[in-house]
Structures are given as C-alpha cells and as structure tokens.
Amino acid sequence: MQPSAHNPCTDIDQSTLDLLRDVAKMQMGMGLDYDSQFMEKAREKAEERYRKAQDKKQQLTERIEDIKKEQIDGDVKEEDTIEADLSDLERELSELTKEQKGVTREDYDAVLGDLEEQGLLDGKSERPKLTSKGAKLMGQGLLNKILISLERKGLGPHKIEELGEGSWTGSTSRPYEPGDLYHRIDIERTLMATAERGAPLNALSLRDFHILEPRHSTELHFGILVDQSASMRKLGKIEAANETALALSELMRLRYPEDRLRVFTFSEEVREVQPWMITASTVEMKFTDIRAALRVYRNRVAYLPGNKQVHLITDSAPNFLDDEFVGFHKAAEAVIQEARLYRRDGIILNVIMLDTDENLRELAQALAKENLGRVAYVDVENLGEALVEDYISSKRELLRGG
C-alpha cells in the first residue's frame, strides 16, 4: 500500500533504513544480530572481496604459467627482468592465498565507508556515528512506515483524553460565568471589584470574580522524556524510544514547522539533546530520577505561549531524588507533586510505561487520579505509532479549535 498524498515522506529503501537503524544501535554501544542488515552487507562485502581475490589468483596463476612456458620454449629475452617479474607475481599470489573467506574488519569498514561517502555517517568518529543527514533520513523512513500503518488503521483510537483548550492567557478579562476554569481567574481584577463595592477583601462575592480571556493558538510544544536507566537497554526499549523521537522530529519539520519538539534523556541526570543526536546521547545508567526530568521540561516551556504536552517514556519506577537514592515511595510522591505543577501550568503530561512493574502500576494509578492526561502501557513495537498518533490527534484538535 502506497502512502497517501498527505504523507510528507518520500519512499526510502528498506535496506537503507535497516542499515541506518543498525548503525544507530552500534552508536549506542549495542551489538547486532547475525541476520541484521549491517551484517548482511558485511557478508556481501566479504564474498565480493574473496571472489575478486580468487579471480586475481586465477589471472596471476595463468600469467606465471605462461611466463614459465615461455622460458622453457626459449621465447624470452632479458632473463633477469623476467625472473624479477616472476618473483613479484609469485609474491602477490602468495599474499592472495592468505585472503580470508569470512567477514573481516575490512568488510565492516567497507560498509561504513559506503555510508560515509553518502554523507550519512561521520567517518571522523571512533564509534560509528550518524550525521544529521543520516539521522533525518532514518527518521523519514521510520515516519513513513508509521504513517502507512496508521492509514491502514484509520488513525486508530489512541486519542489523548484531556487536550485542554489549546490556548494561553490573554490580557483582557470578563465577569465569571458558570463553567469557567478556575485557573483563569483574574485575581487582580477580582480584588478590585470587591474593593469597588466597598467590601473587605475577605468578603469576596461570586459577582466579583473575573476571568482572563484565553487566546487560541495552534502552536504545540511537544516533549519526549526518554528514560535511559539500565533496564531500558533490554528488549529494544531504548531503540524504540529513540526512533520515535526521530520520526516525530521529521513529522514536525516536514508538516508542522510551527511546532517545537524537545527531547530529553535522563537517569540520575537530565540532558536535552537535538532529536537527530539522540542516538549519540547517553547518560550514566544508574538510578531513575523522574521528577528531575519532569521539572527540567516544565521549566523550559511553562512561560512559552502556545500549547504544551509531554510524553514520559519509562520502564522504571522512580527511586532517586536530589542526588540521592530515596526509594520508590518518596520519589513517587515527588513525581506526583511535580505533576500537579504541570496541571497548574497547563502542560499535558502523558506517561508511557513500557513495563508492568508493581511500583509502576501504583504510580500510574496515582497519576490517573490527578487527571493529568493519559497514562498508558504500550508495547515496544507500537511505541512509535502511539506517539505519532497522539501528536496528530492533538494537532487536529487544536486546528479544529482554531
């Protein structure tokens, strides 16, 4: 099935995409399976190298036999020159005889060299490293696969439950009406209304309350917080999270350039990275400080105009706080407190859990009670589709609201 006209990506060869994904794994210090695309390419290089060596050996053998025959027949002159040439040919033949049939470092380097020639790989790095061009091409390929899958599903049911109004506070206010959101109360204008009717400030009346008018915006600040604790290195979790960030980055760049994606990796520390560099970003894999990651993102976007939401991707219960191990319950309470600040600041917090650990379930239930967006358990295989679909659904809601 071909992507429809609104798919922003061009088709990318599947083998190229698989090859880039393998390089990304190598960049993260992970091993490759025997049947990976990179290993297959290396085996092809090995077969080609060995075949060329055998062909060259055959040519050299025939040439040596011809020279020896000429010597026997007495058809040659300058015997010393012929002997020297013969010695060189035999030496070259001896070297070719040593040619290995299996995959060698030379074959790995040849595959990497092909990618470097295309500008997809940074050849100056000690470890294979995707360039921005390589990462973007990989992101486009991943996005293309996701969009095709979502089109087949009719964009699925993964809609975020609480999208908010898609607005930020304006400078004008009006009298309160039933149903208005309390966090939009204009405190200054409300107190002035109380004072104007001669009442003390502790005698507020419903008619005194004024509400700040919202200004609608379709701009979306979208965040991804990727847990890089040790457990995320298993079962393809970290690869899925990184690939999702790359796919979303390309979707926004190609279709919604007014939006901004911020990507953070965290364990005990938190680091913001450009999406295309996420496969090169690693933090020390120790304990898990979810509160720190949430706080850093909130501080980055809280005062920016527009709509804000973030997806926390984790498979670990929080256990670290303010540079020390504190265990689950104390760390979880800090996460809940930070989540309440998200609601105060109008930032939608979605928690994507890649494990069903008992402590994670407890945290999920506590977050759900706060009504702070969506808490969901997602399979690694469906992570990219789930987040891209949530983003597209959120964007459509905002555009309809505009």
C-alpha positions in Angstrom: 0.0 0.0 0.0 1.4 3.4 -1.0 1.2 6.3 1.3 -1.5 8.9 0.5 -0.8 12.4 -0.7 -0.6 13.9 2.8 2.2 11.6 3.7 5.2 14.1 3.9 7.9 11.5 3.3 9.3 10.0 0.2 9.9 6.3 0.0 13.2 5.2 1.4 14.7 1.9 0.5 14.0 -0.6 3.3 17.6 -2.0 3.3 18.9 1.6 3.7 16.6 2.2 6.6 17.5 -1.1 8.3 21.2 -0.3 7.8 20.8 3.1 9.4 19.0 1.5 12.3 21.8 -0.9 12.8 24.4 1.9 12.8 22.3 3.7 15.4 22.5 0.6 17.6 26.2 0.5 17.1 26.4 4.2 18.0 24.6 3.4 21.3 27.2 0.6 22.0 24.8 -2.3 21.3 25.6 -5.4 19.4 24.0 -6.6 16.2 22.2 -9.8 15.4 23.6 -12.2 12.9 20.8 -11.5 10.5 20.9 -7.7 10.8 21.2 -5.7 7.6 24.7 -4.4 8.5 26.0 -8.0 9.0 24.3 -9.0 5.7 26.1 -6.1 3.9 29.4 -7.1 5.5 29.0 -10.7 4.4 28.2 -9.4 0.8 31.4 -7.3 1.0 33.3 -10.4 2.2 32.0 -12.5 -0.6 32.8 -9.8 -3.2 36.3 -9.4 -1.7 37.0 -13.1 -1.7 35.6 -13.6 -5.2 37.9 -10.8 -6.5 40.9 -12.4 -4.8 40.1 -15.7 -6.4 39.7 -14.1 -9.8 43.0 -12.3 -9.3 44.7 -15.5 -8.2 43.5 -17.3 -11.3 44.8 -14.5 -13.5 48.2 -14.5 -11.7 48.5 -18.3 -11.9 47.8 -18.2 -15.6 50.3 -15.4 -16.1 53.0 -17.3 -14.1 52.4 -20.4 -16.1 52.7 -18.5 -19.4 56.0 -17.0 -18.3 57.4 -20.3 -17.3 56.3 -21.9 -20.5 58.0 -19.0 -22.5 61.2 -19.7 -20.5 61.1 -23.4 -21.4 60.4 -22.7 -25.1 63.2 -20.1 -25.1 60.9 -17.4 -26.4 62.1 -14.8 -23.8 64.9 -12.4 -23.7 66.4 -10.4 -20.8 66.2 -13.3 -18.4 67.0 -11.2 -15.3 64.0 -9.0 -15.9 61.7 -11.9 -16.4 62.9 -13.6 -13.2 62.2 -10.3 -11.3 58.7 -10.1 -12.7 58.0 -13.7 -12.0 59.2 -13.2 -8.4 56.8 -10.3 -7.9 53.9 -12.2 -9.3 54.5 -15.2 -7.1 54.8 -12.9 -4.1 51.5 -11.3 -5.0 49.9 -14.7 -5.5 51.2 -15.8 -2.0 49.5 -12.8 -0.4 46.2 -13.5 -2.2 46.3 -17.1 -0.9 46.1 -15.7 2.6 42.8 -13.9 1.8 40.2 -14.8 4.4 36.9 -16.2 3.2 34.8 -15.0 6.2 33.9 -11.5 7.3 36.8 -9.3 8.4 37.3 -5.8 9.8 38.0 -4.7 6.2 34.4 -5.7 5.3 32.9 -3.8 8.2 34.9 -0.7 7.3 33.8 -1.1 3.6 30.1 -0.9 4.7 30.7 2.1 6.9 32.7 3.7 4.0 29.8 3.4 1.7 27.6 5.3 4.2 30.3 7.9 4.8 30.5 8.6 1.0 26.7 9.2 1.0 27.1 11.7 3.9 25.1 9.5 6.2 28.0 8.7 8.6 30.6 10.7 10.4 33.9 9.0 9.5 35.9 11.0 12.0 34.2 9.4 15.0 35.8 6.5 16.7 32.5 4.8 17.0 30.0 4.7 14.1 28.0 8.0 14.3 25.1 9.1 12.1 25.3 12.6 10.7 22.3 14.9 10.8 21.6 13.9 7.2 21.7 10.2 8.2 19.6 10.7 11.3 17.0 12.7 9.4 16.8 10.1 6.6 16.4 7.4 9.2 13.6 9.5 10.8 11.8 9.9 7.5 12.0 6.2 6.8 10.6 5.4 10.2 7.9 8.0 9.9 6.9 6.7 6.5 6.3 3.2 8.0 4.4 4.6 10.9 2.1 6.7 8.7 1.4 3.9 6.3 0.5 1.6 9.3 -1.8 4.3 10.8 -3.5 4.9 7.4 -4.4 1.2 7.3 -5.9 1.5 10.8 -7.8 4.7 10.0 -5.6 6.6 12.6 -6.7 4.3 15.4 -8.2 5.1 18.8 -5.2 6.4 20.7 -6.6 9.8 21.3 -5.4 11.7 24.4 -8.2 12.0 26.8 -7.6 15.6 28.0 -6.4 18.0 25.4 -7.3 21.3 27.1 -8.4 24.4 25.2 -5.3 24.9 23.2 -4.8 28.4 24.5 -2.9 30.7 26.7 -4.0 33.6 29.0 -4.7 36.9 27.4 -4.7 40.4 29.0 -8.5 41.0 28.9 -11.0 39.8 31.5 -14.7 39.5 31.9 -17.2 38.5 34.7 -17.2 34.9 35.7 -19.7 32.6 34.2 -20.7 29.0 35.3 -18.3 26.5 33.8 -15.3 28.8 33.5 -12.0 27.3 34.6 -10.8 28.4 38.0 -7.2 28.7 37.0 -8.1 31.5 34.6 -9.4 33.7 37.4 -8.0 37.3 37.2 -7.0 37.8 40.8 -6.2 41.5 40.5 -9.4 42.4 38.7 -11.5 40.2 41.2 -10.0 42.0 44.2 -10.5 45.4 42.6 -14.2 44.5 42.0 -14.5 43.6 45.7 -12.9 46.9 46.8 -15.0 49.0 44.4 -18.2 47.8 46.1 -16.7 48.8 49.5 -16.4 45.2 50.9 -13.4 43.9 52.7 -11.1 41.6 50.7 -12.1 38.6 52.8 -15.7 39.0 51.8 -15.5 38.0 48.1 -18.7 37.5 46.2 -19.3 35.4 43.1 -20.2 38.6 41.2 -16.7 39.9 41.9 -14.9 37.2 40.1 -13.4 38.0 36.6 -12.0 35.5 34.2 -9.0 36.1 31.9 -10.0 35.6 28.2 -8.0 32.8 26.5 -6.2 33.5 23.3 -6.3 30.5 21.0 -3.1 29.0 19.5 -2.4 26.0 17.3 1.3 26.1 18.1 2.3 23.0 20.0 5.4 22.5 22.3 5.8 18.7 22.3 8.3 17.0 24.6 9.7 13.5 24.9 11.5 12.4 28.1 13.4 9.2 27.5 14.4 7.1 30.5 17.9 5.7 29.9 18.3 3.7 33.0 19.8 0.2 32.7 16.5 -1.7 32.2 15.7 0.4 29.1 18.7 -1.2 27.4 16.8 -4.5 27.3 14.2 -5.8 24.8 14.7 -3.0 22.3 13.1 -0.3 24.6 15.7 2.4 24.2 15.9 1.8 20.4 12.1 2.2 20.1 12.1 5.4 22.2 15.0 7.0 20.1 13.4 6.0 16.8 10.1 7.5 17.9 11.8 10.8 18.7 13.5 10.8 15.2 10.2 10.0 13.5 8.3 12.8 15.4 11.0 15.3 14.6 10.7 14.6 10.9 6.9 14.8 11.0 7.1 18.3 12.7 9.9 19.5 10.4 8.1 18.5 7.2 4.5 19.1 8.1 4.2 21.3 11.2 7.2 23.6 11.3 5.5 25.9 13.7 5.7 23.3 16.4 8.7 22.6 18.6 9.9 19.2 19.7 12.2 19.0 22.8 13.9 15.7 23.6 15.5 14.9 27.0 17.3 11.8 28.1 17.6 11.0 31.8 18.6 8.6 34.5 20.1 10.2 37.6 20.9 13.3 35.5 18.9 15.0 32.7 20.2 16.1 29.3 18.5 18.0 26.5 19.5 16.8 23.0 18.7 17.7 19.5 16.4 15.0 18.1 18.9 13.9 15.4 21.6 13.4 18.1 19.5 11.2 20.4 21.3 8.0 19.4 24.6 9.7 20.5 23.3 10.9 23.8 23.8 8.6 26.8 23.6 9.4 30.5 25.1 7.3 33.2 22.8 4.3 33.7 22.2 4.2 37.5 19.0 5.2 39.3 15.9 6.9 38.0 15.0 10.5 38.8 11.7 11.1 37.0 10.9 14.2 39.0 14.1 15.9 37.7 13.2 15.1 34.1 9.7 16.5 34.5 10.9 19.6 36.3 13.5 20.4 33.6 10.9 20.2 30.8 8.3 22.2 32.8 10.8 25.0 33.4 11.7 25.1 29.7 8.2 25.6 28.4 6.0 26.9 31.3 6.2 30.5 30.2 6.1 30.0 26.5 3.0 30.9 24.6 1.1 28.0 22.9 0.0 24.5 23.8 2.3 22.1 25.7 2.3 18.5 26.2 5.0 15.9 27.0 5.4 12.1 26.9 7.4 10.5 29.6 8.7 7.1 28.3 9.9 4.8 31.1 10.0 1.2 32.3 11.4 2.1 35.7 9.8 3.2 39.0 11.4 6.4 40.3 13.9 5.9 43.1 16.2 8.9 43.1 15.7 12.5 44.2 18.0 15.5 44.7 21.2 13.5 44.1 20.5 10.6 46.4 18.7 7.3 46.4 15.4 7.6 48.3 13.4 4.6 47.3 10.1 4.4 45.4 7.6 5.9 47.8 9.4 9.2 48.5 10.4 9.6 44.8 6.9 8.8 43.6 5.4 11.5 45.9 7.8 14.0 44.4 6.7 13.0 40.9 3.0 13.5 41.9 3.8 16.9 43.3 5.6 17.9 40.1 2.7 16.5 38.1 0.3 18.9 39.9 2.5 21.8 38.8 2.0 20.5 35.3 -1.7 20.9 35.7 -1.3 24.3 37.2 0.9 25.5 34.3 -1.5 23.9 31.6 1.0 21.3 30.4 -0.5 17.9 29.5 1.5 15.1 30.9 1.3 11.7 29.3 3.1 8.8 30.8 4.0 5.9 28.5 5.0 2.8 30.5 7.0 0.0 28.8 6.7 -2.4 31.8 4.0 -3.6 34.2 6.1 -3.4 37.3 4.0 -3.3 40.5 5.5 0.1 41.6 4.9 1.5 38.1 1.3 0.5 38.3 1.0 2.2 41.7 2.5 5.4 40.2 0.2 5.1 37.2 -2.9 4.9 39.4 -1.8 7.9 41.5 -1.2 10.0 38.3 -4.5 8.9 36.8 -6.3 10.2 40.0 -4.8 13.6 39.2 -6.4 13.6 35.8 -3.1 14.7 34.2 -3.5 13.5 30.6 -3.0 9.8 29.7 -1.2 7.0 31.5 -0.8 4.0 29.2 1.1 0.8 28.9 2.5 0.5 25.4 4.3 -2.4 23.7 7.7 -1.5 22.3 6.6 -2.5 18.8 3.7 0.1 19.0 5.5 3.0 20.7 6.2 4.9 17.5 2.6 4.6 16.2 1.1 5.5 19.6 3.1 8.8 20.0 2.8 9.9 16.4 -1.0 9.2 16.5 -1.3 11.2 19.7 0.6 14.1 18.2 -1.5 14.1 15.0 -4.8 13.8 17.0 -3.7 16.6 19.3 -2.8 18.8 16.3 -6.1 18.1 14.7 -8.0 19.1 17.8 -6.0 22.4 18.0 -6.6 23.1 14.3 -10.4 22.5 14.7 -10.4 24.7 17.8 -8.8 27.5 15.8 
